[in-house]
Amino acid sequence: MWREDDNLLDMLIAAKEVLQFSIDLTWEGFRQSSLHQHAIAKALENIGEAARKISDETNAAHQKIPWPHIIALRHRIAHDYFHLDLVRMWQIVKEDVPALIAIVEPLIPPEEL
C-alpha cells in the first residue's frame, strides 16, 4: 500500500474510533464525560492530521470530502482545545463522521494476502 492509501486508512481508522467511543453515548453523557470528550477529540484530531497529508491530486479527486473543514478542526483541537464547542463536536460525531466513513471506506484498497 502506498502512502496516500495509508493516510486514507488512518482517516478511516480514526473515524471508526470516534464511532466506537460514542456507542451508547448520549449527548448528556458526552457533555458530562471528559474521558469521552478527550478520546473523541483525539480521534477527530487524528482524522485531521491524516487529511492534512493527503495529496492535492487526491484532494481534488474527492471534493465531496470537506478537506479544509477537517483540517481546520484538527488545528482547533490542537491549538484551542479548551474552547471547543461541545455541541458542534457532538454534531460532528453523529452526522459528519458517519458521512465521512461512507465516502472514505470505498477508497481504501483491499489488503493483499
Buried (B, 14 or more C-beta within 10 A) or exposed (E): EEEBEEBBBBBBBBBBBBBEBBEEBEEEEBBEBEEBBEBBBBBBBBBBBBBEBBEEEBEEEBEEBBBEEBBEBBEBBEEEEEEBEEEEBBEBBBEBBEBBBEBBBEBBEEEEE
